[in-house]
């Protein structure tokens, strides 16, 4: 394989990643609260669905700081970490 074809493949992969970030950005925008300076925003599609079905952590019950810290520390792989620790 020549270095030119590997370089072209890398460019194609980077372009595909950049192209796929556009719908990801559109879907996952968080909702914002209206203030005096700026109007609020309902957020992206996922944020609106969470509001419609009352799925946010604050609406389910009390937020446990330890659980949230573990979720952030494991980069969202809490189930995998529990399996490894078990």
N, CA, C and O atoms as a CHARMM CRD file, in Angstrom:
* protein
*
  344
    1    1 UNK  N      0.84000  -1.17500   0.00000 PROA 1      0.00000
    2    1 UNK  CA     0.00000   0.00000   0.00000 PROA 1      0.00000
    3    1 UNK  C      0.89000   1.24600   0.00000 PROA 1      0.00000
    4    1 UNK  O      1.86200   1.32100   0.75200 PROA 1      0.00000
    5    2 UNK  N      0.56900   2.17600  -0.80800 PROA 2      0.00000
    6    2 UNK  CA     1.39100   3.37900  -0.88200 PROA 2      0.00000
    7    2 UNK  C      0.97000   4.38500   0.19000 PROA 2      0.00000
    8    2 UNK  O     -0.14100   4.34500   0.71700 PROA 2      0.00000
    9    3 UNK  N      1.88700   5.26800   0.48000 PROA 3      0.00000
   10    3 UNK  CA     1.59000   6.28000   1.49400 PROA 3      0.00000
   11    3 UNK  C      0.53600   7.26100   0.99700 PROA 3      0.00000
   12    3 UNK  O     -0.16900   7.88500   1.79000 PROA 3      0.00000
   13    4 UNK  N      0.43600   7.39000  -0.32200 PROA 4      0.00000
   14    4 UNK  CA    -0.57500   8.29800  -0.88400 PROA 4      0.00000
   15    4 UNK  C     -1.98600   7.77200  -0.63500 PROA 4      0.00000
   16    4 UNK  O     -2.88100   8.54900  -0.30100 PROA 4      0.00000
   17    5 UNK  N     -2.19500   6.47400  -0.79000 PROA 5      0.00000
   18    5 UNK  CA    -3.54300   5.92500  -0.56700 PROA 5      0.00000
   19    5 UNK  C     -3.91700   5.94300   0.91500 PROA 5      0.00000
   20    5 UNK  O     -5.08500   6.13800   1.25000 PROA 5      0.00000
   21    6 UNK  N     -2.95100   5.74300   1.80000 PROA 6      0.00000
   22    6 UNK  CA    -3.27000   5.82800   3.23200 PROA 6      0.00000
   23    6 UNK  C     -3.59500   7.26800   3.62000 PROA 6      0.00000
   24    6 UNK  O     -4.47300   7.50900   4.44900 PROA 6      0.00000
   25    7 UNK  N     -2.88800   8.21900   3.02200 PROA 7      0.00000
   26    7 UNK  CA    -3.18100   9.62800   3.28900 PROA 7      0.00000
   27    7 UNK  C     -4.58400   9.98700   2.80000 PROA 7      0.00000
   28    7 UNK  O     -5.32500  10.68700   3.49200 PROA 7      0.00000
   29    8 UNK  N     -4.94900   9.50900   1.60900 PROA 8      0.00000
   30    8 UNK  CA    -6.28700   9.78000   1.06900 PROA 8      0.00000
   31    8 UNK  C     -7.36800   9.15300   1.95200 PROA 8      0.00000
   32    8 UNK  O     -8.41900   9.75500   2.17100 PROA 8      0.00000
   33    9 UNK  N     -7.11200   7.95700   2.45200 PROA 9      0.00000
   34    9 UNK  CA    -8.07600   7.30700   3.32400 PROA 9      0.00000
   35    9 UNK  C     -8.26100   8.10500   4.62000 PROA 9      0.00000
   36    9 UNK  O     -9.38300   8.24700   5.10800 PROA 9      0.00000
   37   10 UNK  N     -7.17300   8.61800   5.17100 PROA 10     0.00000
   38   10 UNK  CA    -7.25200   9.43700   6.38300 PROA 10     0.00000
   39   10 UNK  C     -8.07200  10.69900   6.12600 PROA 10     0.00000
   40   10 UNK  O     -8.87100  11.10600   6.97000 PROA 10     0.00000
   41   11 UNK  N     -7.87800  11.30800   4.97800 PROA 11     0.00000
   42   11 UNK  CA    -8.64100  12.51100   4.62700 PROA 11     0.00000
   43   11 UNK  C    -10.12400  12.18300   4.50800 PROA 11     0.00000
   44   11 UNK  O    -10.96700  12.95300   4.96800 PROA 11     0.00000
   45   12 UNK  N    -10.44800  11.05100   3.89700 PROA 12     0.00000
   46   12 UNK  CA   -11.84700  10.64200   3.76800 PROA 12     0.00000
   47   12 UNK  C    -12.45200  10.39000   5.13600 PROA 12     0.00000
   48   12 UNK  O    -13.58700  10.79600   5.38500 PROA 12     0.00000
   49   13 UNK  N    -11.72300   9.72900   6.03400 PROA 13     0.00000
   50   13 UNK  CA   -12.22200   9.46800   7.38400 PROA 13     0.00000
   51   13 UNK  C    -12.46000  10.77100   8.14000 PROA 13     0.00000
   52   13 UNK  O    -13.47900  10.92000   8.81300 PROA 13     0.00000
   53   14 UNK  N    -11.52800  11.71300   8.03300 PROA 14     0.00000
   54   14 UNK  CA   -11.70300  12.99600   8.72200 PROA 14     0.00000
   55   14 UNK  C    -12.90600  13.76400   8.16900 PROA 14     0.00000
   56   14 UNK  O    -13.64200  14.39500   8.92800 PROA 14     0.00000
   57   15 UNK  N    -13.10500  13.71100   6.85900 PROA 15     0.00000
   58   15 UNK  CA   -14.26100  14.37500   6.26000 PROA 15     0.00000
   59   15 UNK  C    -15.56000  13.71300   6.72400 PROA 15     0.00000
   60   15 UNK  O    -16.54300  14.40700   6.98400 PROA 15     0.00000
   61   16 UNK  N    -15.57800  12.39100   6.83000 PROA 16     0.00000
   62   16 UNK  CA   -16.77500  11.68900   7.30000 PROA 16     0.00000
   63   16 UNK  C    -17.07300  12.03900   8.75300 PROA 16     0.00000
   64   16 UNK  O    -18.23100  12.24000   9.11800 PROA 16     0.00000
   65   17 UNK  N    -16.04100  12.11200   9.58000 PROA 17     0.00000
   66   17 UNK  CA   -16.23600  12.49500  10.98000 PROA 17     0.00000
   67   17 UNK  C    -16.79600  13.90500  11.06600 PROA 17     0.00000
   68   17 UNK  O    -17.73800  14.15300  11.81900 PROA 17     0.00000
   69   18 UNK  N    -16.22300  14.83300  10.30100 PROA 18     0.00000
   70   18 UNK  CA   -16.70700  16.21900  10.31500 PROA 18     0.00000
   71   18 UNK  C    -18.15100  16.28900   9.82500 PROA 18     0.00000
   72   18 UNK  O    -18.95200  17.04900  10.37000 PROA 18     0.00000
   73   19 UNK  N    -18.49100  15.50800   8.80500 PROA 19     0.00000
   74   19 UNK  CA   -19.84900  15.49900   8.27700 PROA 19     0.00000
   75   19 UNK  C    -20.83400  14.93400   9.30600 PROA 19     0.00000
   76   19 UNK  O    -21.94900  15.44100   9.42400 PROA 19     0.00000
   77   20 UNK  N    -20.44800  13.90900  10.04100 PROA 20     0.00000
   78   20 UNK  CA   -21.33500  13.30200  11.03200 PROA 20     0.00000
   79   20 UNK  C    -21.47400  14.13800  12.29900 PROA 20     0.00000
   80   20 UNK  O    -22.41200  13.93400  13.07000 PROA 20     0.00000
   81   21 UNK  N    -20.56400  15.06900  12.52400 PROA 21     0.00000
   82   21 UNK  CA   -20.68700  15.94500  13.68800 PROA 21     0.00000
   83   21 UNK  C    -21.83500  16.94500  13.53700 PROA 21     0.00000
   84   21 UNK  O    -22.36400  17.43100  14.53700 PROA 21     0.00000
   85   22 UNK  N    -22.21700  17.25100  12.31700 PROA 22     0.00000
   86   22 UNK  CA   -23.29500  18.22200  12.08500 PROA 22     0.00000
   87   22 UNK  C    -24.62300  17.72000  12.64700 PROA 22     0.00000
   88   22 UNK  O    -25.24100  18.44900  13.42400 PROA 22     0.00000
   89   23 UNK  N    -25.10600  16.51400  12.30100 PROA 23     0.00000
   90   23 UNK  CA   -26.36500  16.06100  12.91100 PROA 23     0.00000
   91   23 UNK  C    -26.22600  15.79000  14.40700 PROA 23     0.00000
   92   23 UNK  O    -27.19300  15.94900  15.15300 PROA 23     0.00000
   93   24 UNK  N    -25.04500  15.38700  14.85400 PROA 24     0.00000
   94   24 UNK  CA   -24.83700  15.17600  16.27700 PROA 24     0.00000
   95   24 UNK  C    -24.99600  16.48600  17.03500 PROA 24     0.00000
   96   24 UNK  O    -25.61400  16.51900  18.10000 PROA 24     0.00000
   97   25 UNK  N    -24.44800  17.55200  16.49800 PROA 25     0.00000
   98   25 UNK  CA   -24.58600  18.87200  17.10700 PROA 25     0.00000
   99   25 UNK  C    -26.05000  19.30100  17.12800 PROA 25     0.00000
  100   25 UNK  O    -26.51700  19.84900  18.12600 PROA 25     0.00000
  101   26 UNK  N    -26.77100  19.06000  16.05000 PROA 26     0.00000
  102   26 UNK  CA   -28.17800  19.45000  15.95300 PROA 26     0.00000
  103   26 UNK  C    -29.03200  18.66500  16.95100 PROA 26     0.00000
  104   26 UNK  O    -29.92200  19.23500  17.58200 PROA 26     0.00000
  105   27 UNK  N    -28.77500  17.38300  17.09700 PROA 27     0.00000
  106   27 UNK  CA   -29.58300  16.53900  17.97600 PROA 27     0.00000
  107   27 UNK  C    -29.32600  16.78900  19.45200 PROA 27     0.00000
  108   27 UNK  O    -30.25200  16.68500  20.25600 PROA 27     0.00000
  109   28 UNK  N    -28.11200  17.11100  19.83100 PROA 28     0.00000
  110   28 UNK  CA   -27.75200  17.09800  21.24600 PROA 28     0.00000
  111   28 UNK  C    -27.58100  18.46200  21.88900 PROA 28     0.00000
  112   28 UNK  O    -26.98000  18.55100  22.95900 PROA 28     0.00000
  113   29 UNK  N    -28.07700  19.51500  21.28800 PROA 29     0.00000
  114   29 UNK  CA   -27.95500  20.83200  21.91600 PROA 29     0.00000
  115   29 UNK  C    -28.77600  20.87300  23.20300 PROA 29     0.00000
  116   29 UNK  O    -29.92100  20.42100  23.21500 PROA 29     0.00000
  117   30 UNK  N    -28.21000  21.40600  24.28500 PROA 30     0.00000
  118   30 UNK  CA   -28.96400  21.49000  25.53800 PROA 30     0.00000
  119   30 UNK  C    -29.96300  22.64200  25.51100 PROA 30     0.00000
  120   30 UNK  O    -29.79500  23.61600  24.77600 PROA 30     0.00000
  121   31 UNK  N    -30.98700  22.51100  26.31500 PROA 31     0.00000
  122   31 UNK  CA   -31.96000  23.59100  26.44500 PROA 31     0.00000
  123   31 UNK  C    -31.35100  24.71400  27.27200 PROA 31     0.00000
  124   31 UNK  O    -30.53400  24.46400  28.15700 PROA 31     0.00000
  125   32 UNK  N    -31.74500  25.94700  26.98700 PROA 32     0.00000
  126   32 UNK  CA   -31.26600  27.09200  27.76500 PROA 32     0.00000
  127   32 UNK  C    -32.44900  27.84700  28.33700 PROA 32     0.00000
  128   32 UNK  O    -33.55200  27.82100  27.79000 PROA 32     0.00000
  129   33 UNK  N    -32.20100  28.51200  29.43500 PROA 33     0.00000
  130   33 UNK  CA   -33.23900  29.27500  30.12400 PROA 33     0.00000
  131   33 UNK  C    -33.19000  30.71900  29.62900 PROA 33     0.00000
  132   33 UNK  O    -32.11200  31.27400  29.42100 PROA 33     0.00000
  133   34 UNK  N    -34.35600  31.31700  29.44500 PROA 34     0.00000
  134   34 UNK  CA   -34.42500  32.70300  28.97500 PROA 34     0.00000
  135   34 UNK  C    -33.95200  33.65200  30.07000 PROA 34     0.00000
  136   34 UNK  O    -34.29900  33.49400  31.24000 PROA 34     0.00000
  137   35 UNK  N    -33.16000  34.63300  29.67500 PROA 35     0.00000
  138   35 UNK  CA   -32.70600  35.68300  30.57900 PROA 35     0.00000
  139   35 UNK  C    -33.05100  37.02500  29.95100 PROA 35     0.00000
  140   35 UNK  O    -33.64300  37.08700  28.87300 PROA 35     0.00000
  141   36 UNK  N    -32.67700  38.09000  30.63200 PROA 36     0.00000
  142   36 UNK  CA   -32.94200  39.42400  30.09800 PROA 36     0.00000
  143   36 UNK  C    -32.15100  39.66900  28.81300 PROA 36     0.00000
  144   36 UNK  O    -32.63300  40.33200  27.89600 PROA 36     0.00000
  145   37 UNK  N    -30.93900  39.13300  28.75700 PROA 37     0.00000
  146   37 UNK  CA   -30.06400  39.37100  27.61700 PROA 37     0.00000
  147   37 UNK  C    -30.36400  38.46700  26.42100 PROA 37     0.00000
  148   37 UNK  O    -30.20300  38.88300  25.27300 PROA 37     0.00000
  149   38 UNK  N    -30.79700  37.24200  26.68400 PROA 38     0.00000
  150   38 UNK  CA   -30.98600  36.31200  25.57100 PROA 38     0.00000
  151   38 UNK  C    -32.25500  35.48800  25.75900 PROA 38     0.00000
  152   38 UNK  O    -32.61600  35.14000  26.88300 PROA 38     0.00000
  153   39 UNK  N    -32.92200  35.18100  24.66400 PROA 39     0.00000
  154   39 UNK  CA   -34.10600  34.32500  24.76800 PROA 39     0.00000
  155   39 UNK  C    -33.70000  32.88000  25.01900 PROA 39     0.00000
  156   39 UNK  O    -32.59500  32.47300  24.65900 PROA 39     0.00000
  157   40 UNK  N    -34.56500  32.12100  25.61800 PROA 40     0.00000
  158   40 UNK  CA   -34.28400  30.71700  25.87900 PROA 40     0.00000
  159   40 UNK  C    -34.40800  29.89300  24.61200 PROA 40     0.00000
  160   40 UNK  O    -34.97100  30.33800  23.61200 PROA 40     0.00000
  161   41 UNK  N    -33.87600  28.69900  24.67400 PROA 41     0.00000
  162   41 UNK  CA   -33.92100  27.78100  23.55000 PROA 41     0.00000
  163   41 UNK  C    -34.42400  26.43200  24.04900 PROA 41     0.00000
  164   41 UNK  O    -33.99800  25.97700  25.11000 PROA 41     0.00000
  165   42 UNK  N    -35.32800  25.77700  23.30000 PROA 42     0.00000
  166   42 UNK  CA   -35.79500  24.46000  23.74000 PROA 42     0.00000
  167   42 UNK  C    -34.72900  23.38300  23.59100 PROA 42     0.00000
  168   42 UNK  O    -34.89400  22.27900  24.11000 PROA 42     0.00000
  169   43 UNK  N    -33.64900  23.68200  22.89700 PROA 43     0.00000
  170   43 UNK  CA   -32.56400  22.73400  22.72400 PROA 43     0.00000
  171   43 UNK  C    -32.76300  21.86700  21.50200 PROA 43     0.00000
  172   43 UNK  O    -33.62200  22.13100  20.66000 PROA 43     0.00000
  173   44 UNK  N    -31.95000  20.82200  21.42300 PROA 44     0.00000
  174   44 UNK  CA   -32.01200  19.90900  20.29400 PROA 44     0.00000
  175   44 UNK  C    -33.12100  18.89100  20.46100 PROA 44     0.00000
  176   44 UNK  O    -33.90100  18.95000  21.41100 PROA 44     0.00000
  177   45 UNK  N    -33.18100  17.96900  19.53700 PROA 45     0.00000
  178   45 UNK  CA   -34.22900  16.94300  19.52100 PROA 45     0.00000
  179   45 UNK  C    -34.20300  16.08700  20.78900 PROA 45     0.00000
  180   45 UNK  O    -35.25900  15.80500  21.35700 PROA 45     0.00000
  181   46 UNK  N    -33.03000  15.67400  21.23800 PROA 46     0.00000
  182   46 UNK  CA   -32.93700  14.83500  22.43700 PROA 46     0.00000
  183   46 UNK  C    -33.39200  15.58800  23.68200 PROA 46     0.00000
  184   46 UNK  O    -34.04400  15.01100  24.55200 PROA 46     0.00000
  185   47 UNK  N    -33.05900  16.85500  23.77200 PROA 47     0.00000
  186   47 UNK  CA   -33.48400  17.66200  24.91800 PROA 47     0.00000
  187   47 UNK  C    -34.99600  17.81100  24.95700 PROA 47     0.00000
  188   47 UNK  O    -35.60300  17.73600  26.02500 PROA 47     0.00000
  189   48 UNK  N    -35.60400  18.02200  23.79600 PROA 48     0.00000
  190   48 UNK  CA   -37.06800  18.14700  23.75300 PROA 48     0.00000
  191   48 UNK  C    -37.74700  16.82800  24.09600 PROA 48     0.00000
  192   48 UNK  O    -38.77900  16.82500  24.76700 PROA 48     0.00000
  193   49 UNK  N    -37.18800  15.71200  23.64800 PROA 49     0.00000
  194   49 UNK  CA   -37.76200  14.40600  23.99200 PROA 49     0.00000
  195   49 UNK  C    -37.65500  14.12900  25.49000 PROA 49     0.00000
  196   49 UNK  O    -38.57800  13.57600  26.08900 PROA 49     0.00000
  197   50 UNK  N    -36.52700  14.51400  26.09700 PROA 50     0.00000
  198   50 UNK  CA   -36.38600  14.34000  27.54900 PROA 50     0.00000
  199   50 UNK  C    -37.43400  15.15500  28.28600 PROA 50     0.00000
  200   50 UNK  O    -38.00200  14.68400  29.27100 PROA 50     0.00000
  201   51 UNK  N    -37.69800  16.36600  27.82600 PROA 51     0.00000
  202   51 UNK  CA   -38.72300  17.19700  28.46200 PROA 51     0.00000
  203   51 UNK  C    -40.12000  16.62300  28.24500 PROA 51     0.00000
  204   51 UNK  O    -40.93600  16.61900  29.16700 PROA 51     0.00000
  205   52 UNK  N    -40.40200  16.14300  27.04700 PROA 52     0.00000
  206   52 UNK  CA   -41.72700  15.59700  26.75100 PROA 52     0.00000
  207   52 UNK  C    -42.04400  14.37200  27.60000 PROA 52     0.00000
  208   52 UNK  O    -43.17000  14.21100  28.06900 PROA 52     0.00000
  209   53 UNK  N    -41.04700  13.50700  27.79500 PROA 53     0.00000
  210   53 UNK  CA   -41.27100  12.25800  28.51800 PROA 53     0.00000
  211   53 UNK  C    -40.79400  12.30200  29.96500 PROA 53     0.00000
  212   53 UNK  O    -40.79700  11.28100  30.65200 PROA 53     0.00000
  213   54 UNK  N    -40.38300  13.48700  30.43100 PROA 54     0.00000
  214   54 UNK  CA   -39.95000  13.69000  31.82000 PROA 54     0.00000
  215   54 UNK  C    -38.85300  12.70300  32.20100 PROA 54     0.00000
  216   54 UNK  O    -38.99500  11.95300  33.16700 PROA 54     0.00000
  217   55 UNK  N    -37.76600  12.70600  31.44500 PROA 55     0.00000
  218   55 UNK  CA   -36.69200  11.74400  31.65000 PROA 55     0.00000
  219   55 UNK  C    -35.41700  12.34000  32.22900 PROA 55     0.00000
  220   55 UNK  O    -34.42300  11.62500  32.35500 PROA 55     0.00000
  221   56 UNK  N    -35.40700  13.60900  32.58100 PROA 56     0.00000
  222   56 UNK  CA   -34.17700  14.17300  33.11800 PROA 56     0.00000
  223   56 UNK  C    -33.94800  13.65900  34.53500 PROA 56     0.00000
  224   56 UNK  O    -34.88900  13.23800  35.20800 PROA 56     0.00000
  225   57 UNK  N    -32.69900  13.69500  34.98200 PROA 57     0.00000
  226   57 UNK  CA   -32.37400  13.17900  36.30800 PROA 57     0.00000
  227   57 UNK  C    -33.10100  13.96100  37.40400 PROA 57     0.00000
  228   57 UNK  O    -33.50500  13.38300  38.41200 PROA 57     0.00000
  229   58 UNK  N    -33.26600  15.25200  37.21400 PROA 58     0.00000
  230   58 UNK  CA   -33.93000  16.06100  38.22800 PROA 58     0.00000
  231   58 UNK  C    -35.40100  15.69200  38.35600 PROA 58     0.00000
  232   58 UNK  O    -35.98300  15.85200  39.42900 PROA 58     0.00000
  233   59 UNK  N    -36.01100  15.20300  37.28500 PROA 59     0.00000
  234   59 UNK  CA   -37.42200  14.84300  37.33800 PROA 59     0.00000
  235   59 UNK  C    -37.62900  13.41000  37.80900 PROA 59     0.00000
  236   59 UNK  O    -38.71700  13.07800  38.28000 PROA 59     0.00000
  237   60 UNK  N    -36.63300  12.56200  37.69900 PROA 60     0.00000
  238   60 UNK  CA   -36.77700  11.16800  38.12400 PROA 60     0.00000
  239   60 UNK  C    -36.69200  11.06100  39.63700 PROA 60     0.00000
  240   60 UNK  O    -37.44700  10.29700  40.23800 PROA 60     0.00000
  241   61 UNK  N    -35.81700  11.78900  40.25100 PROA 61     0.00000
  242   61 UNK  CA   -35.64500  11.72400  41.69800 PROA 61     0.00000
  243   61 UNK  C    -34.48900  12.61000  42.09900 PROA 61     0.00000
  244   61 UNK  O    -34.04200  13.46200  41.33200 PROA 61     0.00000
  245   62 UNK  N    -34.01400  12.40100  43.30300 PROA 62     0.00000
  246   62 UNK  CA   -32.90400  13.20900  43.77200 PROA 62     0.00000
  247   62 UNK  C    -31.62800  12.82700  43.03400 PROA 62     0.00000
  248   62 UNK  O    -31.40200  11.66200  42.70700 PROA 62     0.00000
  249   63 UNK  N    -30.80800  13.82600  42.78200 PROA 63     0.00000
  250   63 UNK  CA   -29.55400  13.59000  42.07500 PROA 63     0.00000
  251   63 UNK  C    -28.49700  13.19000  43.09100 PROA 63     0.00000
  252   63 UNK  O    -28.26700  13.90700  44.06500 PROA 63     0.00000
  253   64 UNK  N    -27.85800  12.05600  42.87200 PROA 64     0.00000
  254   64 UNK  CA   -26.82300  11.55400  43.75500 PROA 64     0.00000
  255   64 UNK  C    -25.46400  12.01100  43.22700 PROA 64     0.00000
  256   64 UNK  O    -25.04900  11.57400  42.15400 PROA 64     0.00000
  257   65 UNK  N    -24.76500  12.88100  43.95600 PROA 65     0.00000
  258   65 UNK  CA   -23.49200  13.40300  43.45200 PROA 65     0.00000
  259   65 UNK  C    -22.44700  12.30100  43.22700 PROA 65     0.00000
  260   65 UNK  O    -21.64200  12.39400  42.30000 PROA 65     0.00000
  261   66 UNK  N    -22.45800  11.27200  44.05900 PROA 66     0.00000
  262   66 UNK  CA   -21.48800  10.19000  43.89100 PROA 66     0.00000
  263   66 UNK  C    -21.72100   9.46000  42.58200 PROA 66     0.00000
  264   66 UNK  O    -20.77300   9.14200  41.86400 PROA 66     0.00000
  265   67 UNK  N    -22.97100   9.19600  42.27600 PROA 67     0.00000
  266   67 UNK  CA   -23.29600   8.49100  41.03700 PROA 67     0.00000
  267   67 UNK  C    -22.89700   9.31400  39.81800 PROA 67     0.00000
  268   67 UNK  O    -22.35700   8.77500  38.85200 PROA 67     0.00000
  269   68 UNK  N    -23.15400  10.58600  39.86200 PROA 68     0.00000
  270   68 UNK  CA   -22.80100  11.45100  38.73500 PROA 68     0.00000
  271   68 UNK  C    -21.28300  11.52600  38.58500 PROA 68     0.00000
  272   68 UNK  O    -20.77400  11.54000  37.46500 PROA 68     0.00000
  273   69 UNK  N    -20.56500  11.57300  39.68900 PROA 69     0.00000
  274   69 UNK  CA   -19.10700  11.61500  39.64100 PROA 69     0.00000
  275   69 UNK  C    -18.54600  10.33600  39.03700 PROA 69     0.00000
  276   69 UNK  O    -17.62500  10.38400  38.22100 PROA 69     0.00000
  277   70 UNK  N    -19.09700   9.19300  39.43600 PROA 70     0.00000
  278   70 UNK  CA   -18.64100   7.92200  38.88100 PROA 70     0.00000
  279   70 UNK  C    -18.95200   7.86000  37.39000 PROA 70     0.00000
  280   70 UNK  O    -18.14300   7.36200  36.60600 PROA 70     0.00000
  281   71 UNK  N    -20.10500   8.35800  37.00000 PROA 71     0.00000
  282   71 UNK  CA   -20.46600   8.35500  35.57700 PROA 71     0.00000
  283   71 UNK  C    -19.49100   9.20600  34.76600 PROA 71     0.00000
  284   71 UNK  O    -19.08300   8.81300  33.67300 PROA 71     0.00000
  285   72 UNK  N    -19.11900  10.36800  35.29600 PROA 72     0.00000
  286   72 UNK  CA   -18.16900  11.22300  34.59300 PROA 72     0.00000
  287   72 UNK  C    -16.76800  10.62300  34.58900 PROA 72     0.00000
  288   72 UNK  O    -16.05300  10.72300  33.59200 PROA 72     0.00000
  289   73 UNK  N    -16.37300  10.00300  35.69600 PROA 73     0.00000
  290   73 UNK  CA   -15.03200   9.43200  35.78100 PROA 73     0.00000
  291   73 UNK  C    -14.86400   8.24100  34.84900 PROA 73     0.00000
  292   73 UNK  O    -13.76900   8.00800  34.33800 PROA 73     0.00000
  293   74 UNK  N    -15.92400   7.49000  34.62300 PROA 74     0.00000
  294   74 UNK  CA   -15.83800   6.32800  33.73900 PROA 74     0.00000
  295   74 UNK  C    -16.24100   6.66300  32.30700 PROA 74     0.00000
  296   74 UNK  O    -16.37400   5.76900  31.47200 PROA 74     0.00000
  297   75 UNK  N    -16.43600   7.94300  32.02400 PROA 75     0.00000
  298   75 UNK  CA   -16.79100   8.41700  30.68500 PROA 75     0.00000
  299   75 UNK  C    -18.06300   7.75000  30.16800 PROA 75     0.00000
  300   75 UNK  O    -18.17300   7.46100  28.97700 PROA 75     0.00000
  301   76 UNK  N    -19.01900   7.50600  31.05300 PROA 76     0.00000
  302   76 UNK  CA   -20.28700   6.91600  30.66000 PROA 76     0.00000
  303   76 UNK  C    -20.25800   5.40400  30.57300 PROA 76     0.00000
  304   76 UNK  O    -21.24800   4.79700  30.16200 PROA 76     0.00000
  305   77 UNK  N    -19.15900   4.78200  30.94700 PROA 77     0.00000
  306   77 UNK  CA   -19.03500   3.33100  30.87400 PROA 77     0.00000
  307   77 UNK  C    -19.21600   2.70700  32.25800 PROA 77     0.00000
  308   77 UNK  O    -18.45900   1.81800  32.64500 PROA 77     0.00000
  309   78 UNK  N    -20.21500   3.17200  32.99500 PROA 78     0.00000
  310   78 UNK  CA   -20.43500   2.70900  34.36300 PROA 78     0.00000
  311   78 UNK  C    -20.74300   1.21400  34.40900 PROA 78     0.00000
  312   78 UNK  O    -20.24900   0.51100  35.29000 PROA 78     0.00000
  313   79 UNK  N    -21.54900   0.72500  33.47600 PROA 79     0.00000
  314   79 UNK  CA   -21.87400  -0.70000  33.44800 PROA 79     0.00000
  315   79 UNK  C    -20.65200  -1.56100  33.19700 PROA 79     0.00000
  316   79 UNK  O    -20.47800  -2.60400  33.82700 PROA 79     0.00000
  317   80 UNK  N    -19.80500  -1.12500  32.27400 PROA 80     0.00000
  318   80 UNK  CA   -18.58000  -1.85900  31.98600 PROA 80     0.00000
  319   80 UNK  C    -17.65400  -1.84800  33.19700 PROA 80     0.00000
  320   80 UNK  O    -17.03300  -2.86300  33.51300 PROA 80     0.00000
  321   81 UNK  N    -17.55900  -0.70800  33.87500 PROA 81     0.00000
  322   81 UNK  CA   -16.72000  -0.62400  35.07400 PROA 81     0.00000
  323   81 UNK  C    -17.24800  -1.53100  36.17600 PROA 81     0.00000
  324   81 UNK  O    -16.46500  -2.15500  36.89300 PROA 81     0.00000
  325   82 UNK  N    -18.57000  -1.61000  36.31700 PROA 82     0.00000
  326   82 UNK  CA   -19.14700  -2.49300  37.33600 PROA 82     0.00000
  327   82 UNK  C    -18.84600  -3.95300  37.02000 PROA 82     0.00000
  328   82 UNK  O    -18.56100  -4.73800  37.92400 PROA 82     0.00000
  329   83 UNK  N    -18.90700  -4.31900  35.75300 PROA 83     0.00000
  330   83 UNK  CA   -18.58100  -5.68800  35.36600 PROA 83     0.00000
  331   83 UNK  C    -17.12100  -6.02300  35.64000 PROA 83     0.00000
  332   83 UNK  O    -16.80200  -7.12400  36.08600 PROA 83     0.00000
  333   84 UNK  N    -16.24200  -5.07300  35.37200 PROA 84     0.00000
  334   84 UNK  CA   -14.81200  -5.30900  35.61700 PROA 84     0.00000
  335   84 UNK  C    -14.55800  -5.43300  37.11300 PROA 84     0.00000
  336   84 UNK  O    -13.80500  -6.30800  37.54100 PROA 84     0.00000
  337   85 UNK  N    -15.17700  -4.56800  37.91000 PROA 85     0.00000
  338   85 UNK  CA   -14.96900  -4.62100  39.35200 PROA 85     0.00000
  339   85 UNK  C    -15.60100  -5.86600  39.97100 PROA 85     0.00000
  340   85 UNK  O    -15.11300  -6.35200  40.99100 PROA 85     0.00000
  341   86 UNK  N    -16.64800  -6.38100  39.39300 PROA 86     0.00000
  342   86 UNK  CA   -17.31600  -7.56500  39.93300 PROA 86     0.00000
  343   86 UNK  C    -16.41600  -8.76700  39.79600 PROA 86     0.00000
  344   86 UNK  O    -16.79400  -9.86900  40.19200 PROA 86     0.00000
